[in-house]
Every structure is written in structure tokens, then in C-alpha cells.
Amino acid sequence: MNEYFIVPKENEAEARIQKGVHIFGVETLREALDSLYTIEAELRTENNSESNSGDKNSGAPAREAIGHTGNSISIAASWSEPSQADAAANTGTGGFFEEVYGQRELVRALHIAAAGGHSILAYGPPGCGKTLSMQRFASLLPDLDPKTAEEVTHIYSIAGLLPSMRGHDVRIKRPPFRMPHPNASLEGMIGGAGKCMPGEISLAHGGTLFLDEAVQFKQTVLQTLRAPLETGTVTLSRAGRTSTFPARFQLLMALNSCPCGNLGADGKVCTCMPAVVEQYWKKLTAPLIDRIDLRIPVFPPQSYGLPEKPCYNTADMRKKIAASDKIQRERYAAYLRKGLNGGAAAGTPVHNKAVDSNLAGTAQSAAQLSYKNVHLTPSALSALCPLTGEAERIFTHNAEKKELSGRGSHAVLKIARTIADLAQEDVIAAAHVEEAIRLREWSSFLPFFMH
């Protein structure tokens, strides 16, 4: 039986996001009454013809994130090539990497982060381009898949942030880019208040949460990020009411290397006492830092003169990410198919061409986003991250030498997997592992307790 809803006219476009329902937008009680008469007539017609109609749902598109029939399994895709104006829409910021000069290490790390879904922390003297580069991160990300777009739109609707656009599609299609102020309260970040409203981490669902000057945030606020980074959800309880919101986001953080900002800067003297620097960095706490995949030192550019042409091409970077995204989706789908068929999963490399994927369906958000390398489980890592002999030797040596935690070792493999995907290589080579280790380790100018 069809479903019918009567809503205020200003919410009509928003209500039409839900497929398979009939929406009546009204402005007066008379229009609401007329809508009821129309619904009654349609229901009467529907009941009379029901016995003669076939299955009304046959032929309707299946709404599955990971659908399987027999030996076929696929993960829905949503990649498109929007114009540069579209690529910055709904992100909370604008700009592209053509506006960034120098900082190749940071831009390379942002490219890898966008491809694999990794979190990143950039640190260095003020004014060297950390914030400028990270604000352009959203231009690298693909459009949201239909299901995630629907979830994000619902979150913004609950928060009262969805614009009223009569007759237009109000669905948010671009990944959100949230940049809260360092003075943000705990409720503002995780949500809550009197009506369990979504906070910044839910408003960043499907997109990016950027914390500029991260150590200026309250420590209680920073620690609340740990659970959502692992689970992708946040549960709020207020006045006997419990609400669970999606909160799967990429975390970007930027901060100066010390309170005075001169630590590690050539030609400048740090005036901070060692104990002050230690206290400064310990605001982030070890458990949170361990969840940050990429740790990038940023220094002032060698030359302040503007080059004749841009150093980077955002469109080319997006194309490489698109190819990497397709590789990850198909590989993860093949891995799941082997598991469903009872085939060997662990230790068995899955060739990217093993799946004839149908990439046009919609998707459940949690499953749709879990194919990213950053979310691979330990068993999936074993199956999907084959290393050459030299790469394995380098990885084992560095894991022991640097005393990496279990999470840290897995992070290195995930980063190396993403680097190999960007190079369109099935097997992780020594160069991929070496770059992954370099991107995760701390700079030598930081105090000893960071190493």
C-alpha cells in the first residue's frame, strides 16, 4: 500500500527526498482538507485495483549497500566529475589546490588521505600553509553516495540547517566540511542540549571535521572524538531520551609545533620551556594521537615568490582518487564474496578484476563507507595487503624498531595499501611501505616523548 504524507509547503522539497511515498505540501487548513479527500480517493482506487495488479514492487531497484545474488556482489559507487564550482559546494569552504604553493609533503599526504579515508595532523610554525591546504581538502572528495546523502540531509534537517528551497532538490550531495571554533562546547561538538540535537561530529558525517589550532579545544572535547572515530556513530542521552546519530567522518587537525610557534623553524628561536612544550602536546593525549594515521611537519616555503604556473592540478588529483576509489570498492566486494562463498579469505590476495561489479545501486551508509582502506579489519588487512618480500622485511624491521602499537602497525599497512592503490599496484612494494612509515612518524625536532 502506498504511503501519503501531508507536510508544510516549505518542507515539501525536503520530504520528497524519501522515495516511494506521496507528498502533499500545503499552506492552509483548506489545502490540507483537500489533500485528505485526494488521498481517500486514491486509496479507494488502489484497493479496487489491487486484486488485478501484479506485484507492484517487481522491477523496483533494490536498495542494498552490498547486494549479492549467487556469485555476484558489488558496492555502490557515486563518483562523478563535477565542475570546480560544484566540487566546493556544501563544504563550508571553497578553493582548490591551484592556490597552494610549495608544501608538497602536506599536499601529498592530503591526496593519500582523500583516497584512503585516513585522518591527518599537520604541525609547524604559523603562517606556513597548514590551514590553507587543509581547507581545500574537500575539493578532492567524491560526491556522497545516495544513501549517505540522504542521511546527511536528514541530520541537517534535524539541526535546522537545511535551507528552504521550494521546488528544488534540497538533498546535500557534497561531503560536508565542518570547521568548528576552538571554543566549541562539548554539547556543540558531540550534540545534545535539551532535544538531543546533532553536534559537529554528526554534521561532518560522510565528510570532514577540521580542527584548526587543535590544542586550543577543550581536552574533554578532543577525547570524545575517540569513540566515533572507531564506531562511526554517537549516542546521546538527555532527560531520559536516547538518540543515535551517524558520525563517520575524516578528522583533520592542524596546530603550531609549540606555544610560541617557533619550534623547528629555521632561523627562529623557540622561547618555550621543555615542560611547557610537553604539556602543550599532551593536551591531545596518546590514545587520540594513536588514531591519527598521518603526522605531517610543515615548514615555511623556501621561496615566497609566486611561481609562473600552479604547482598542483585539482582535477588530476581527483582522477587518481577516482581510480583508487574504484579499486578499493571492487577489491572489498571481492573479499566479501569470497567470505560468503566460504572461500579462503585470509592471506589470499584478491585481484581487482575478480568482480564484475554493478555500481549503480544505492547503499547503506555504514557498509558503503567501510570499503575504504582506513576501515579495513585485521583479517581484511591480511587478505588485501599482500607485500613483496622486501616490503615485508622493511615493515617488520620498522615495527620492531619503532615499537609500533597494534593500531600503529595496522595504520602503516593501510596507508601503504592506499599508496599502492594510487599507483594502481596490486602488491604493496617496498617504496610504498617506506613512504607510509615516513608519513606516520614524528619529525625529529619534536620532544623525545613524541617518538
Sequence and secondary structure as in RCSB ss.txt:
>XXXX:A:sequence
MNEYFIVPKENEAEARIQKGVHIFGVETLREALDSLYTIEAELRTENNSESNSGDKNSGAPAREAIGHTGNSISI
AASWSEPSQADAAANTGTGGFFEEVYGQRELVRALHIAAAGGHSILAYGPPGCGKTLSMQRFASLLPDLDPKTAE
EVTHIYSIAGLLPSMRGHDVRIKRPPFRMPHPNASLEGMIGGAGKCMPGEISLAHGGTLFLDEAVQFKQTVLQTL
RAPLETGTVTLSRAGRTSTFPARFQLLMALNSCPCGNLGADGKVCTCMPAVVEQYWKKLTAPLIDRIDLRIPVFP
PQSYGLPEKPCYNTADMRKKIAASDKIQRERYAAYLRKGLNGGAAAGTPVHNKAVDSNLAGTAQSAAQLSYKNVH
LTPSALSALCPLTGEAERIFTHNAEKKELSGRGSHAVLKIARTIADLAQEDVIAAAHVEEAIRLREWSSFLPFFM
H
>XXXX:A:secstr
  EEEEEEGGGHHHHTTSTTEEEEEESSHHHHHHHHHHHHHHHHHHHHHTTT   TTTT     SEEEETTEEEE
        HHHHTTTSS    GGG  S HHHHHHHHHHHHHT  EEEE STTSSHHHHHTTGGGGS    HHHHH
HHHHHHHHTT S   TTS     S  EE   TT  HHHHHEETTTTEE HHHHTTTSEEEEETGGGS HHHHHTT
HHHHHHSEEEEEETTEEEEEE   EEEEEE SSSSS TT TT      HHHHHHHHTTS HHHHHT  EEEE   
 S  S  SS S  HHHHHHHHHHHHHHHHHHHHHHHHHHHTT   TT    GGG    TTS   HHHHHTTSGGG
  HHHHHHH  B HHHHHHHHHHHHHTT  HHHHHHHHHHHHHHHHHTT SSB HHHHHHHHHHHS  TTS GGG
 
